[in-house]
Amino acid sequence: MARPLVSLCMIARDEAATIGRCLESARPYVDEMIVVDTGSDDETPAIAARLGAEVIHGLWREDFAEARNTALEQAWGRFVLVLDADEWIAGGPSAEELRETLRQAEDEAFTVTLDDRLDAGQRRRYPLVRLFRNRAGHRYEGAFHEQITPSIARNLGERHLRPADCGLVVGHDGYARASRDTKNKAERNLRMLLRRVEAEPSDVNARYFLVRELVPMRGGRAVPGSHLERALAHCEWLAPWKGRLAPPLAADFTRLHTAALLASGRPDDALRLLVGRSDGNPALELLRADAELALGGEDEQGARQALMRVERCFDLEDPGELPCVEPELGGPVARAHAAEALLALGRLEQAREMALTATRTEGAGAAPWNALALIERAMGDPAAALRSYLEGVRVDPYDPWAWAGIGEIVLQTGPPGEAVEPLANAAALAPGWSVAEEALTAALLLSGRSAEVVDRLPAGDDVPSPSTEAARLLAAAVADRPAPVDEAPAPARESMRRILRRVAAAGRADLLQRIGLG
């Protein structure tokens, strides 16, 4: 019996909604399909079997490499194609063209282009090794973000070792929140990585992927919140050892480290990381401009320098070494950042035109609309700003800045109770973000809903953020429960002062008196 040319290997669990799409797309390209089911409670195994796959029921021990190797052990083809159930073959050569390439190939492995479909119509594309010879020495390692060994994937960034591109385009929508429960997936990923780092503290790859989980990016910036403190602790450990990462991961680590420092209010440290690194790379150039703008303060020269740097990004598309960057950074996102720099220079009309230009391009998420809203607020038009923020959440319902902007405007101009939902959304998307949590607490206090404070604020980390601690103390004080305000740590007391300033600005002296801090 002739040996098959290509075997499809997949691991899956509770993927009934997508596995059929994947197997149908791959079936013309492969001679056998092997699916290791790691404990599905839905119809995943039945769908796979109905479509002709050999289904193996494997144990799940939170180890992706182990599960993938179980599939590899059953593969009989000369080449192995690896896909996940939330992926599908979306383009590239025909099945016969790919087969002919493989029949003549001397290559050990090939890359495919992964086409990530993200929220708000955003997409990112990058190469991954997913097609390789079926040899005994080729096995996966790493419980999470597993890699094929010995050196196929690890050396992907070294161009002289880079595998050839087979031309296949693989679609992936597993990170689009509308398509699956990404919250549970993120929690699982974080749990696995923390366990790996605890078991193997010197595993630099696990540290990098942990940082990537802890520093979500939107609009070229890190999402704020208390998770950044944890990320920076791991960044400080990894920084001296990043040379042991593959070059693309090392470059991406610099981006994440810089973004986390900026979001934590440390622009000087962020700028030091980028010296000699950012030229020509839009992701890093925008971060450097943010640092220069933050350090410039009221200095017009600093804002001008940041503006010139951002303007150089307008037509940059190549992310350089970075493997996983947001799309449109060199287009509408850069123009959104430029609009903010123009706002800092007081050139409001120019800033507004720049932001409007950015909003006319799809795929940039809420960043252009957020910039436009900031400018409209500065121009004294909160109604227009509210419309812009609403447009921002329409194109990206998971942008915390847009939700916070809606809540802030409603809190200032309308009934405080109507600000609760948008502010609660912002706090849920960025746990530990003091701006959102303090505004939410003020909205709840002003609307007579102090009993909801504990439930409305995200649980977050084991150690509550200062704003969460401040909110709980104030809610207890309103309810006449013991509230040791004077014993609170200094950061929590400062957060309480900011919340109470919001209450005072609303003219609620009665509430201040009831709290006992008026």
C-alpha positions in Angstrom: 0.0 0.0 0.0 1.4 3.4 -1.1 2.2 5.8 1.7 -0.1 8.8 1.8 1.4 12.2 0.8 -0.2 14.4 3.4 -1.8 13.8 6.8 -3.9 16.4 8.6 -3.3 16.5 12.4 -5.6 18.4 14.7 -6.5 18.6 18.4 -10.0 19.8 19.3 -12.4 20.2 22.2 -16.0 21.5 22.0 -15.5 22.9 18.5 -18.7 21.7 16.9 -19.4 25.2 15.6 -16.2 25.3 13.5 -14.6 21.9 13.0 -16.8 21.1 10.0 -15.6 24.2 8.2 -12.0 23.3 8.8 -12.2 19.7 7.7 -14.2 20.5 4.6 -11.6 23.0 3.5 -8.7 20.7 4.2 -10.1 17.5 2.8 -9.0 18.1 -0.9 -5.4 18.7 0.3 -4.9 15.7 2.5 -5.1 11.9 2.3 -6.0 11.3 5.9 -7.4 13.4 8.8 -6.6 12.7 12.4 -8.4 14.5 15.2 -7.4 14.1 18.8 -10.5 15.0 20.9 -9.4 16.2 24.3 -12.7 15.8 26.1 -15.6 17.4 24.1 -19.0 17.7 25.6 -20.6 18.6 22.3 -20.8 17.0 18.8 -17.2 17.6 17.9 -16.1 13.9 17.6 -19.3 12.9 15.8 -18.9 15.7 13.2 -15.2 14.9 12.6 -16.0 11.2 12.2 -18.9 11.9 9.8 -16.5 14.0 7.6 -14.0 11.1 7.4 -11.6 11.8 10.2 -10.0 9.2 12.4 -11.0 10.4 15.9 -8.8 9.6 18.9 -10.1 10.2 22.4 -7.1 11.6 24.3 -6.6 12.8 27.9 -6.2 16.5 28.5 -3.5 17.4 30.9 -3.2 21.1 30.0 -0.3 20.2 27.7 -0.8 21.2 24.0 2.4 19.6 22.9 1.4 16.2 24.4 -1.9 16.3 22.6 -0.4 17.3 19.2 2.2 14.5 19.5 -0.6 12.0 20.1 -1.9 13.0 16.7 1.5 12.9 15.1 2.0 9.4 16.3 -1.0 8.3 14.2 0.0 10.1 11.1 1.1 7.9 8.2 1.6 10.6 5.5 5.0 11.8 4.2 4.1 15.3 5.2 1.9 16.6 8.1 -0.4 19.6 7.9 -1.4 21.0 11.3 -4.6 23.0 11.6 -6.8 24.0 14.6 -10.6 23.6 14.5 -11.1 27.4 14.4 -9.0 27.6 11.3 -9.6 26.8 7.6 -7.8 26.9 4.3 -8.8 30.3 3.0 -6.6 30.6 -0.1 -3.4 29.8 -1.9 -2.5 27.0 -4.4 -5.0 24.4 -5.4 -4.9 20.9 -3.9 -3.1 19.5 -6.9 -0.6 22.4 -7.1 0.3 21.9 -3.4 0.7 18.1 -3.9 3.0 18.6 -6.9 5.1 21.0 -4.8 5.4 18.5 -2.1 6.3 15.6 -4.4 9.2 17.5 -5.7 10.2 19.3 -2.5 13.5 18.8 -0.7 12.5 21.2 2.0 12.1 19.9 5.6 9.2 22.3 6.3 7.0 25.0 4.9 5.2 28.0 6.3 1.6 29.0 5.8 0.3 32.5 6.1 -2.1 32.8 9.1 -4.8 35.3 8.4 -6.2 36.3 11.8 -9.7 37.7 11.8 -10.0 39.9 14.8 -12.6 42.2 16.4 -13.9 45.3 14.6 -13.0 44.0 11.2 -9.3 44.0 12.0 -6.9 41.4 10.6 -3.3 40.5 10.9 -1.1 38.1 8.8 2.1 36.3 9.7 3.9 33.1 8.8 3.8 29.9 10.8 5.3 26.5 10.3 2.3 24.2 9.8 3.5 21.8 7.1 6.5 19.6 7.6 8.0 16.2 6.9 6.7 13.4 9.0 10.0 12.3 10.7 10.5 10.6 14.0 12.5 13.6 15.3 9.8 16.1 14.6 7.7 16.5 17.8 6.1 19.3 19.6 7.5 20.7 22.8 6.0 23.3 25.2 2.8 22.9 27.1 1.5 26.2 25.7 2.4 28.0 22.4 4.0 24.7 21.5 6.6 24.5 18.8 7.7 21.8 16.4 11.3 20.6 17.0 14.2 20.4 16.5 14.8 23.9 14.9 12.0 24.3 12.4 10.0 26.9 14.2 12.4 28.2 16.8 14.7 29.7 14.1 11.9 31.1 12.0 13.3 34.6 12.4 16.7 33.7 11.0 16.2 34.3 7.3 18.8 31.8 6.1 17.0 29.1 8.0 13.4 30.2 7.2 11.3 27.4 5.7 9.8 28.0 2.3 6.3 29.4 2.0 4.0 26.8 0.6 1.5 29.6 -0.4 -1.5 28.3 1.7 -3.5 31.0 3.5 -5.1 29.7 6.7 -8.0 31.7 8.1 -8.4 31.9 11.9 -11.2 33.6 13.9 -10.6 32.1 17.3 -9.6 35.5 18.8 -12.7 37.3 17.5 -14.9 37.5 20.6 -18.1 37.1 18.6 -17.0 33.6 17.5 -16.2 32.0 20.9 -15.9 32.5 24.6 -12.6 34.3 24.6 -12.8 35.1 28.3 -12.6 31.4 29.2 -9.9 30.9 26.7 -7.8 33.8 28.0 -8.2 32.5 31.6 -7.1 29.0 30.5 -4.1 30.4 28.7 -3.1 32.5 31.6 -3.5 29.7 34.1 -1.3 27.3 31.9 1.4 29.9 31.4 1.6 30.8 35.1 1.9 27.1 35.9 4.6 26.7 33.4 6.6 29.7 34.7 6.3 28.4 38.2 7.5 24.9 37.3 10.2 26.2 34.9 11.3 29.7 35.9 14.0 29.8 33.3 11.7 29.0 30.3 12.1 32.3 28.4 9.5 31.3 25.8 6.8 30.8 28.5 7.8 34.2 30.0 7.4 35.9 26.7 4.0 34.3 26.0 2.9 35.2 29.5 3.8 38.8 28.9 1.8 38.7 25.7 -1.3 37.5 27.5 -0.9 40.2 30.2 -0.4 43.1 27.7 -3.4 43.2 25.4 -3.0 45.9 22.7 -5.5 48.1 21.0 -4.8 51.1 18.8 -1.1 50.6 19.2 -1.3 51.0 23.0 -1.5 48.6 26.0 -4.9 48.3 27.5 -4.7 49.8 31.0 -5.3 48.0 34.3 -3.6 46.2 37.2 -2.5 43.3 35.0 0.3 45.6 33.8 2.0 45.4 37.1 2.3 41.7 36.8 3.4 42.0 33.2 6.2 44.4 34.2 7.5 42.1 36.9 7.9 39.3 34.2 9.4 41.8 31.8 12.1 42.8 34.3 13.0 39.1 34.7 13.0 38.4 31.0 14.8 41.6 29.8 18.4 40.4 30.4 17.6 37.0 28.8 15.6 38.1 25.7 18.6 37.2 23.5 17.6 33.6 24.1 14.3 34.2 22.3 13.8 33.7 18.6 14.5 37.1 16.9 10.8 37.8 16.1 9.8 37.1 19.7 12.6 39.2 21.1 11.5 42.2 18.9 7.9 41.7 19.9 8.9 41.5 23.6 10.5 45.0 23.2 7.1 46.3 21.9 5.1 44.7 24.7 7.6 45.9 27.4 7.5 49.4 26.0 3.7 49.5 25.8 3.4 48.3 29.4 5.8 50.9 30.7 3.9 53.7 28.9 0.5 52.5 30.2 2.0 52.4 33.7 3.1 56.1 33.5 6.8 55.4 32.9 7.5 57.1 29.5 11.2 57.8 30.4 11.9 54.1 30.9 9.9 53.3 27.7 11.9 55.7 25.7 15.2 54.1 26.8 14.1 50.8 25.5 13.4 52.2 22.1 16.7 54.0 21.5 18.1 52.8 18.2 15.2 50.3 17.7 12.1 52.0 16.4 13.1 53.6 13.0 10.9 52.3 10.2 8.7 50.1 12.4 5.2 51.7 12.8 4.4 49.7 16.0 7.5 51.0 17.7 7.5 54.4 16.2 4.0 55.1 17.6 5.1 54.0 21.0 8.1 56.2 20.8 6.0 59.2 19.8 3.7 58.5 22.8 6.7 58.5 25.1 8.0 61.8 23.6 4.6 63.4 23.9 4.3 62.3 27.5 7.7 63.5 28.5 7.2 66.8 26.6 4.3 67.8 28.9 3.5 71.4 28.1 6.6 71.7 25.9 5.5 72.5 22.4 8.8 71.1 21.0 8.0 67.7 22.4 4.6 67.6 20.8 6.1 68.7 17.5 8.8 66.0 17.6 6.1 63.4 18.4 4.0 64.7 15.5 6.8 64.4 13.0 7.6 60.9 14.2 4.0 59.8 13.8 3.7 61.4 10.3 6.5 59.2 9.1 4.3 56.2 9.9 1.5 57.2 7.6 2.5 55.0 4.8 4.5 52.3 6.7 3.0 48.9 6.4 6.0 46.5 7.1 6.0 45.5 10.8 9.6 44.4 10.4 10.6 41.6 12.8 7.4 41.8 14.8 5.4 38.6 14.3 2.0 39.7 15.8 1.2 43.4 15.5 -2.2 45.1 15.0 -3.2 46.0 11.5 -3.5 49.5 10.1 -0.9 50.9 12.5 0.9 52.7 9.6 -2.4 54.1 8.3 -5.5 55.2 10.2 -4.1 54.4 13.6 -1.0 56.6 13.0 -3.3 59.4 11.8 -5.4 59.0 15.0 -2.2 59.4 17.0 -1.2 62.4 14.9 -4.6 64.0 15.6 -3.8 63.7 19.4 -0.4 65.3 18.9 -2.1 68.2 17.0 -4.5 68.5 19.9 -1.6 68.8 22.3 -0.3 71.7 20.1 -3.6 73.4 20.2 -4.3 73.1 16.5 -7.9 71.9 17.0 -9.2 72.3 13.4 -6.2 70.4 12.0 -6.5 67.8 14.6 -10.2 67.3 13.8 -9.6 67.0 10.1 -6.8 64.5 10.7 -9.1 62.4 13.0 -11.9 62.5 10.5 -9.5 61.2 7.8 -8.6 58.3 10.0 -12.2 57.4 10.6 -12.8 56.9 6.9 -10.6 53.7 6.8 -12.0 50.4 8.0 -10.1 48.0 10.1 -8.5 50.5 12.6 -10.9 49.8 15.4 -12.1 52.5 17.8 -8.8 54.5 17.9 -9.7 57.1 15.2 -13.1 57.7 16.8 -11.6 58.0 20.3 -9.2 60.6 19.0 -12.0 62.5 17.3 -14.1 62.4 20.5 -11.1 63.9 22.5 -10.9 66.7 20.1 -14.6 67.4 20.1 -14.6 67.5 23.9 -11.7 70.0 23.7 -13.8 72.1 21.3 -16.6 72.2 23.8 -19.0 69.9 21.9 -19.8 66.9 24.3 -22.8 65.9 22.2 -20.5 65.4 19.1 -17.9 63.6 21.3 -20.6 61.2 22.6 -21.6 60.4 19.0 -18.0 59.6 18.2 -17.5 57.4 21.2 -20.7 55.5 20.3 -19.3 55.0 16.8 -16.2 53.7 18.4 -18.0 51.0 20.3 -20.0 50.2 17.2 -16.8 49.3 15.3 -15.1 47.7 18.3 -17.4 46.8 21.2 -14.3 45.7 23.3 -12.5 49.0 23.4 -12.3 50.2 27.0 -11.4 53.8 26.1 -14.6 54.3 24.0 -16.8 52.9 26.8 -15.1 55.0 29.4 -15.5 58.1 27.2 -19.3 57.5 26.9 -19.6 57.0 30.6 -17.6 60.2 31.5 -19.7 62.4 29.2 -23.0 60.9 30.5 -21.8 61.3 34.1 -21.1 65.0 33.5 -24.2 65.8 31.4 -27.0 63.4 32.3 -28.5 61.2 35.0 -25.6 59.4 36.7 -27.5 56.1 36.6 -27.2 56.1 32.8 -23.4 56.2 33.1 -23.2 53.0 35.0 -23.5 50.5 32.2 -20.8 52.0 29.9 -18.4 52.6 32.8 -19.0 49.0 34.0 -18.2 47.8 30.5 -14.9 49.8 30.5 -14.0 48.4 34.0 -14.7 44.9 32.9 -12.5 45.2 29.7 -9.7 46.8 31.7 -9.8 45.4 35.3 -7.9 47.6 37.7 -8.0 50.7 35.5 -8.4 53.5 38.0 -10.1 55.9 35.6 -12.9 53.5 34.8 -13.3 52.2 38.3 -13.4 55.6 40.0 -15.9 57.0 37.5 -18.1 53.8 37.9 -17.9 54.2 41.7 -19.0 57.8 41.5 -21.8 57.0 39.1 -23.1 54.3 41.5 -22.8 56.5 44.6 -24.6 59.4 42.8 -27.4 57.2 41.6 -28.0 55.7 45.1 -26.7 52.3 44.1 -23.8 51.9 46.4 -24.9 48.4 47.2 -23.8 47.4 43.7 -20.2 48.6 44.0 -18.7 45.3 45.1 -20.5 43.3 42.4 -19.9 45.8 39.6 -16.2 46.1 40.0 -14.3 43.2 38.4 -12.6 40.7 40.8 -9.3 41.2 39.0 -6.1 39.9 40.7 -5.9 38.5 44.3 -4.6 41.9 45.5 -7.3 44.6 44.7 -6.3 47.7 42.9 -6.3 51.0 44.9 -9.4 52.1 43.1 -11.2 48.9 43.9 -10.2 49.2 47.5 -11.3 52.8 47.6 -14.7 52.0 46.1 -15.4 49.3 48.6 -14.5 51.5 51.5 -16.7 54.3 50.2 -19.6 52.0 49.6 -19.3 50.7 53.2 -19.3 54.2 54.5 -22.5 55.1 52.6 -24.2 52.0 54.0 -23.1 53.0 57.6 -20.9 49.9 57.8 -17.4 50.0 59.4 -15.1 51.6 56.9 -11.5 52.1 58.2 -10.8 54.9 55.7 -8.0 56.3 57.8 -6.2 53.0 57.8 -6.3 52.6 54.0 -3.0 52.6 52.1 -2.0 55.9 50.6 -2.9 54.9 47.0 -6.4 53.9 48.0 -6.9 57.2 50.0 -5.8 59.2 46.9 -8.3 57.2 44.8 -11.0 58.1 47.3 -10.2 61.8 47.0 -10.6 61.6 43.2 -13.9 59.8 43.5 -15.2 62.3 46.1 -14.1 65.2 43.8 -16.5 63.8 41.2 -19.2 63.6 43.9 -18.5 67.2 44.9 -18.5 68.4 41.2 -22.1 67.0 40.9 -23.1 69.2 43.8 -23.9 66.4 46.2 -22.8 67.9 49.5 -25.5 65.7 51.2 -23.7 62.6 50.0 -20.3 63.8 51.1 -21.8 64.5 54.5 -23.4 61.1 54.7 -20.0 59.5 53.9 -18.6 61.5 56.7 -15.8 63.0 54.6 -17.4 66.2 53.5 
